[in-house]
Amino acid sequence: MTRAKRVAILGSTGSIGTQGLDVIASHPERFRVVALAAGRRVDELIAQARTFRPQIVSVADETEAARVREALPRTRVVAGRAGLSVCALESGADVVLAATDGAVAMEAIFGAVRAGTNVALANKEVVVSLGEALMAEARVSGACILPVDSEHSAIFQCLVGEDLGRVHSIVLTASGGPFWERPAEELAHVTVGDALRHPTWRMGPKNTIDSATLMNKGLEVIEACRLFGVSAERVRVLVHRQSVVHGLVVFHDGNVKAQLAIPDMRLPIGYALAYPERLEAAPISLEPLALLGGDDRALLSFESVDEKRFPCLGLAYRALRLGGTAAAVLSAANEVAVHAFLQGEISFTEIGRLVGAALDAHEPEEATLETVRRADTWGREFARQAARALRAQKA
């Protein structure tokens, strides 16, 4: 019998992390959890550890770590960013599921790839900020970077066995979010509650807001360029409201391959964890019409994006043109801007304006682990100051 694959999960209490544990629990013969890392949801982490019995757990700060040690006396407990690296590098994991938000796990992910450990990567920000260096490291170490985003998983699956030199273009699909049909003049007044009502996907707050601004699709364009080695001009975005077609690859001979599935993140997570195999049982109905959206007619539609209404997509293409650390600043400033919106400090449309101002002010450098970390810090501070200035204007 094949040995169970050892899995470390960074961000185990978030949306991707918990769904990853669902997949693992459904296939106990295939996977074994060896490390879990979370931020401040300590009670959830303790419950997960009692169920899955990892060797190592990590929390955000040492104060909470003391409480976890008391609750889990036989488990190694570590804290902080260093704890993330311990989970990734010292747990004996065969694959690391990187499901954190932002740049907090950057060193841990980079370290796992450098050590030759496969990484199932759900963290957009790390690929956006450090993707070129990360892919170069993977080529040296032999690590496989397996995309977990549904769109990049789709492209990855379409490219298995194909010659990248025969690819004409890549098409990423977008749901359009909750405001696709909302008049442009109303967008400045939408509420946080409005923005969190995603029509299709179940995600955390940050990713849900990114979907509403279409910044998620901009970040995914940058990801696609990094992961698949294509230029920005060869990556297109189409809005596909049904969220059934997750990605398409157009080949030079005119043929097109697409990956279709119902919108359930357990599918790309399971594909990444089991790769190069596939899991034996699906968590969904395999009836053809169910897979095509559930309607008897199963109509699938596609539309172009109006970048005037959704400027964040254009900002991502601009960051690609600027190169270097510009993408890191885009990602960092966006994370702060989204947080400010969620806290009611800025309006929905001010998210894009704030990120654009950060790109205007930044002087890009070559992207390395050091310069990306510096650019990330700079972008966050710039965005915080800009958000404070916007609040002061309204006071």
C-alpha positions as CSV (number, residue, x, y, z in Angstrom):
1,M,0.0,0.0,0.0
2,T,1.3,3.5,-0.9
3,R,2.4,5.6,2.1
4,A,0.0,8.4,3.1
5,K,1.2,11.7,1.8
6,R,2.3,14.0,4.6
7,V,0.7,17.5,4.5
8,A,1.6,20.7,6.3
9,I,-1.1,23.4,6.2
10,L,-0.2,27.1,6.6
11,G,-3.4,29.0,7.4
12,S,-5.3,26.0,8.6
13,T,-8.2,27.9,10.2
14,G,-9.0,30.0,7.0
15,S,-11.4,29.1,4.2
16,I,-8.8,27.2,2.1
17,G,-7.2,25.6,5.1
18,T,-10.5,24.2,6.5
19,Q,-11.6,23.0,3.1
20,G,-8.2,21.3,2.7
21,L,-8.8,19.5,6.0
22,D,-12.2,18.4,4.7
23,V,-10.5,16.8,1.7
24,I,-7.9,15.1,4.0
25,A,-10.6,13.9,6.4
26,S,-12.5,12.3,3.4
27,H,-9.3,10.4,2.3
28,P,-7.6,9.3,5.5
29,E,-5.8,6.6,3.7
30,R,-4.2,9.1,1.3
31,F,-3.1,11.9,3.6
32,R,-1.6,12.5,7.0
33,V,-1.4,16.0,8.6
34,V,2.0,16.6,10.1
35,A,1.8,20.4,10.8
36,L,-0.9,23.1,11.2
37,A,-0.2,26.8,11.4
38,A,-2.8,29.5,12.2
39,G,-3.0,33.1,13.2
40,R,-5.2,34.0,16.1
41,R,-8.0,31.5,15.9
42,V,-6.4,29.5,18.6
43,D,-9.5,27.6,19.8
44,E,-10.1,26.4,16.2
45,L,-6.5,25.4,15.8
46,I,-6.6,23.4,19.0
47,A,-9.7,21.6,17.9
48,Q,-8.1,20.8,14.5
49,A,-5.0,19.5,16.2
50,R,-7.0,17.2,18.5
51,T,-8.7,15.8,15.4
52,F,-5.7,15.4,13.0
53,R,-2.9,15.0,15.6
54,P,-0.1,16.9,13.8
55,Q,3.5,16.8,15.1
56,I,3.8,20.6,15.0
57,V,1.4,23.5,15.4
58,S,2.1,27.2,15.1
59,V,0.3,30.3,16.2
60,A,0.9,34.0,15.7
61,D,2.4,35.0,19.0
62,E,4.1,33.5,22.0
63,T,1.4,34.4,24.5
64,E,-1.1,32.3,22.6
65,A,1.5,29.5,22.1
66,A,1.6,29.0,25.9
67,R,-2.1,28.3,26.0
68,V,-1.8,25.9,23.1
69,R,1.1,24.1,24.8
70,E,-1.2,23.6,27.8
71,A,-4.0,22.3,25.6
72,L,-1.7,20.1,23.5
73,P,1.0,18.8,25.8
74,R,2.3,16.2,23.4
75,T,2.6,18.5,20.4
76,R,5.5,20.8,19.4
77,V,4.2,24.4,19.5
78,V,5.9,27.3,17.8
79,A,5.0,30.9,17.2
80,G,5.3,33.7,14.7
81,R,6.7,33.8,11.2
82,A,9.5,31.5,12.3
83,G,6.8,29.0,13.4
84,L,5.5,29.0,9.8
85,S,8.9,28.0,8.6
86,V,9.2,25.3,11.2
87,C,5.9,23.8,10.0
88,A,7.0,23.9,6.4
89,L,10.6,22.8,6.8
90,E,10.8,20.6,10.0
91,S,7.6,18.6,9.8
92,G,8.8,16.1,7.1
93,A,5.9,17.3,4.8
94,D,5.7,15.9,1.3
95,V,3.5,18.8,0.3
96,V,2.8,22.2,2.0
97,L,-0.6,23.7,1.5
98,A,0.1,27.4,1.6
99,A,-3.3,29.0,2.5
100,T,-2.3,32.2,4.3
101,D,-3.3,35.7,3.2
102,G,-0.7,38.3,2.5
103,A,3.1,38.0,2.7
104,V,3.3,36.5,6.2
105,A,4.3,33.1,4.9
106,M,6.7,34.3,2.2
107,E,9.9,33.0,3.9
108,A,8.2,29.7,4.8
109,I,7.0,29.1,1.2
110,F,10.3,30.1,-0.3
111,G,12.2,27.9,2.1
112,A,10.0,24.9,1.3
113,V,10.5,25.4,-2.4
114,R,14.3,25.8,-1.9
115,A,14.3,22.5,0.1
116,G,12.6,20.7,-2.8
117,T,9.2,20.3,-1.1
118,N,6.1,20.5,-3.3
119,V,3.9,23.5,-2.5
120,A,0.1,23.6,-3.1
121,L,-0.1,27.3,-3.4
122,A,-3.3,29.2,-2.6
123,N,-1.5,32.4,-1.7
124,K,-1.9,34.9,-4.5
125,E,0.2,37.6,-2.9
126,V,3.4,35.4,-2.6
127,V,3.3,34.4,-6.3
128,V,2.5,38.0,-7.3
129,S,5.3,39.5,-5.3
130,L,8.0,36.8,-5.6
131,G,6.8,34.6,-8.4
132,E,9.7,34.9,-10.7
133,A,12.3,34.1,-8.0
134,L,10.1,31.4,-6.6
135,M,9.7,29.6,-10.0
136,A,13.5,30.0,-10.6
137,E,14.2,28.3,-7.2
138,A,11.7,25.5,-8.0
139,R,13.6,24.8,-11.3
140,V,16.8,24.4,-9.3
141,S,15.4,22.3,-6.4
142,G,12.9,20.2,-8.4
143,A,10.0,21.3,-6.2
144,C,6.6,21.4,-7.9
145,I,4.5,24.5,-7.4
146,L,0.8,23.3,-7.7
147,P,-1.7,26.1,-8.0
148,V,-4.8,25.9,-5.8
149,D,-6.7,28.9,-7.2
150,S,-9.5,27.4,-9.3
151,E,-8.4,29.4,-12.4
152,H,-4.7,28.5,-12.2
153,S,-5.5,24.9,-11.4
154,A,-7.7,24.9,-14.5
155,I,-4.8,26.2,-16.7
156,F,-2.4,23.8,-15.0
157,Q,-4.7,20.8,-15.8
158,C,-5.1,22.0,-19.4
159,L,-1.3,22.2,-19.9
160,V,-0.5,18.7,-18.5
161,G,1.3,16.9,-21.3
162,E,1.4,20.0,-23.6
163,D,4.3,21.9,-25.1
164,L,4.2,25.5,-23.6
165,G,5.8,26.7,-26.9
166,R,2.5,25.8,-28.7
167,V,0.4,28.0,-26.4
168,H,-1.0,31.1,-28.0
169,S,-2.9,32.5,-25.0
170,I,-4.4,31.8,-21.7
171,V,-7.9,32.9,-20.7
172,L,-8.9,33.3,-17.0
173,T,-12.6,33.5,-16.2
174,A,-14.1,35.9,-13.6
175,S,-17.5,35.6,-11.8
176,G,-17.9,39.4,-12.1
177,G,-18.6,39.5,-8.3
178,P,-21.6,41.1,-6.7
179,F,-21.4,44.4,-8.7
180,W,-21.1,43.3,-12.3
181,E,-24.5,44.7,-13.2
182,R,-24.4,47.6,-10.7
183,P,-24.4,51.1,-12.3
184,A,-21.0,52.8,-12.0
185,E,-22.4,55.8,-10.2
186,E,-23.6,53.6,-7.4
187,L,-20.3,51.8,-6.7
188,A,-18.9,54.6,-4.4
189,H,-21.8,54.0,-2.1
190,V,-21.9,50.3,-1.8
191,T,-21.6,48.8,1.7
192,V,-19.3,46.2,3.2
193,G,-22.3,43.9,3.5
194,D,-23.1,44.4,-0.2
195,A,-19.5,43.6,-1.2
196,L,-19.3,40.5,0.9
197,R,-22.3,38.9,-0.8
198,H,-20.5,36.9,-3.5
199,P,-22.9,35.3,-5.9
200,T,-20.9,32.0,-6.4
201,W,-17.9,31.3,-4.2
202,R,-17.4,30.8,-0.5
203,M,-14.2,32.7,0.4
204,G,-12.7,34.8,3.2
205,P,-13.5,38.5,3.5
206,K,-10.3,39.7,1.8
207,N,-10.7,37.5,-1.3
208,T,-14.4,38.3,-1.5
209,I,-13.7,42.0,-1.6
210,D,-10.9,41.4,-4.2
211,S,-13.5,39.6,-6.3
212,A,-15.9,42.6,-6.0
213,T,-13.2,45.0,-7.2
214,L,-11.8,42.4,-9.8
215,M,-8.4,42.9,-8.1
216,N,-8.5,39.2,-7.6
217,K,-8.5,38.7,-11.3
218,G,-5.6,41.3,-11.7
219,L,-3.6,39.4,-9.2
220,E,-4.4,36.2,-11.0
221,V,-3.2,37.6,-14.3
222,I,0.2,38.3,-12.7
223,E,0.1,34.8,-11.1
224,A,-0.5,33.3,-14.6
225,C,2.4,35.1,-16.1
226,R,4.7,33.9,-13.2
227,L,3.5,30.3,-13.0
228,F,3.3,29.6,-16.7
229,G,6.0,31.8,-18.1
230,V,3.9,33.9,-20.5
231,S,3.8,37.6,-21.1
232,A,0.9,39.8,-20.0
233,E,-0.3,40.3,-23.6
234,R,-1.0,36.5,-23.7
235,V,-3.3,36.5,-20.7
236,R,-6.9,37.5,-21.1
237,V,-9.8,37.8,-18.7
238,L,-13.5,37.1,-19.5
239,V,-16.4,37.4,-17.2
240,H,-18.3,34.1,-16.9
241,R,-21.2,34.5,-14.5
242,Q,-21.9,30.8,-14.1
243,S,-18.4,30.0,-12.7
244,V,-18.3,26.6,-14.4
245,V,-15.5,27.2,-16.9
246,H,-12.5,28.1,-14.8
247,G,-9.8,28.6,-17.5
248,L,-9.1,28.1,-21.1
249,V,-5.9,27.6,-23.1
250,V,-5.8,28.6,-26.8
251,F,-3.2,26.8,-28.9
252,H,-1.5,28.0,-32.1
253,D,-3.3,25.4,-34.2
254,G,-6.6,26.9,-33.2
255,N,-7.7,24.3,-30.7
256,V,-8.9,25.3,-27.3
257,K,-8.8,23.3,-24.0
258,A,-11.0,24.3,-21.1
259,Q,-11.4,22.9,-17.6
260,L,-15.0,22.9,-16.2
261,A,-16.3,22.0,-12.7
262,I,-18.9,23.3,-10.3
263,P,-17.5,26.1,-8.0
264,D,-16.2,24.1,-5.1
265,M,-12.7,24.8,-3.8
266,R,-12.3,21.2,-2.6
267,L,-11.8,20.2,-6.2
268,P,-8.6,22.2,-7.0
269,I,-7.4,21.6,-3.4
270,G,-7.8,17.8,-3.8
271,Y,-6.1,17.9,-7.3
272,A,-3.1,19.8,-5.9
273,L,-2.7,17.5,-2.8
274,A,-3.0,14.3,-4.7
275,Y,-1.0,15.3,-7.8
276,P,0.2,13.6,-10.0
277,E,-2.7,11.3,-9.2
278,R,-6.4,12.1,-8.9
279,L,-8.6,11.3,-5.9
280,E,-10.9,8.3,-6.2
281,A,-14.2,9.9,-5.1
282,A,-15.6,13.4,-5.8
283,P,-17.4,15.5,-3.1
284,I,-20.0,16.5,-5.7
285,S,-22.5,15.1,-8.1
286,L,-21.0,13.8,-11.3
287,E,-24.2,14.2,-13.3
288,P,-23.2,16.1,-16.5
289,L,-25.9,18.8,-16.2
290,A,-24.9,19.3,-12.5
291,L,-21.3,19.9,-13.6
292,L,-22.5,22.4,-16.2
293,G,-24.4,24.6,-13.7
294,G,-27.4,22.5,-12.9
295,D,-29.8,24.1,-15.4
296,D,-31.5,21.8,-17.9
297,R,-30.2,24.0,-20.6
298,A,-26.8,24.5,-19.0
299,L,-26.2,27.9,-20.8
300,L,-22.6,29.3,-20.5
301,S,-21.9,32.9,-21.3
302,F,-18.8,35.1,-21.5
303,E,-18.3,38.9,-21.5
304,S,-15.4,41.3,-21.7
305,V,-14.4,43.4,-18.7
306,D,-15.1,47.2,-18.6
307,E,-11.9,48.4,-17.0
308,K,-13.3,51.9,-16.4
309,R,-15.8,50.5,-14.0
310,F,-13.3,48.0,-12.5
311,P,-9.9,49.8,-12.7
312,C,-8.1,47.3,-10.4
313,L,-7.7,44.9,-13.3
314,G,-5.9,47.5,-15.3
315,L,-3.6,48.4,-12.3
316,A,-2.4,44.8,-12.3
317,Y,-1.4,44.9,-16.0
318,R,0.3,48.2,-15.2
319,A,2.3,46.6,-12.4
320,L,3.4,43.9,-14.8
321,R,4.6,46.5,-17.3
322,L,6.5,48.3,-14.5
323,G,8.1,45.1,-13.4
324,G,10.4,44.3,-10.5
325,T,8.8,45.1,-7.1
326,A,5.8,46.9,-8.5
327,A,3.6,43.9,-8.2
328,A,4.6,43.5,-4.5
329,V,3.5,47.1,-3.9
330,L,0.3,46.5,-5.7
331,S,-0.5,43.5,-3.6
332,A,0.6,45.1,-0.3
333,A,-1.3,48.4,-0.9
334,N,-4.4,46.5,-1.9
335,E,-4.4,44.4,1.2
336,V,-4.3,47.5,3.4
337,A,-6.9,49.3,1.3
338,V,-9.3,46.3,1.5
339,H,-8.8,46.2,5.3
340,A,-9.6,49.9,5.5
341,F,-12.8,49.4,3.4
342,L,-13.8,46.5,5.7
343,Q,-13.3,48.7,8.7
344,G,-15.5,51.4,7.1
345,E,-12.6,53.9,6.7
346,I,-12.7,54.3,2.9
347,S,-15.2,53.7,0.2
348,F,-15.3,50.9,-2.2
349,T,-14.1,52.9,-5.2
350,E,-11.2,54.4,-3.1
351,I,-9.6,51.0,-2.9
352,G,-8.5,51.3,-6.5
353,R,-7.5,54.9,-6.2
354,L,-5.3,54.2,-3.2
355,V,-3.5,51.3,-4.9
356,G,-3.0,53.4,-8.0
357,A,-1.4,56.1,-6.0
358,A,1.0,53.6,-4.4
359,L,2.1,52.5,-7.9
360,D,2.5,56.1,-8.9
361,A,4.8,56.8,-6.0
362,H,6.9,53.6,-6.1
363,E,10.3,53.2,-7.8
364,P,10.6,49.5,-8.8
365,E,13.6,47.4,-8.0
366,E,14.6,44.0,-9.1
367,A,12.5,41.5,-7.2
368,T,14.4,39.4,-4.7
369,L,13.3,38.1,-1.3
370,E,14.9,41.1,0.4
371,T,13.6,43.8,-2.0
372,V,10.2,42.3,-2.1
373,R,9.9,42.2,1.7
374,R,11.1,45.9,1.7
375,A,8.6,46.8,-1.1
376,D,5.8,45.0,0.8
377,T,6.5,47.1,4.0
378,W,6.7,50.3,1.9
379,G,3.5,49.6,0.1
380,R,1.6,48.9,3.4
381,E,2.8,52.0,5.0
382,F,2.1,54.2,2.0
383,A,-1.5,52.8,1.9
384,R,-2.0,53.3,5.6
385,Q,-1.0,57.0,5.3
386,A,-3.1,57.4,2.2
387,A,-6.1,55.9,4.0
388,R,-5.6,58.2,7.0
389,A,-5.4,61.2,4.6
390,L,-8.7,60.1,3.1
391,R,-10.3,59.9,6.5
392,A,-9.0,63.3,7.5
393,Q,-10.5,64.8,4.3
394,K,-14.0,63.4,5.3
395,A,-13.8,64.5,8.9
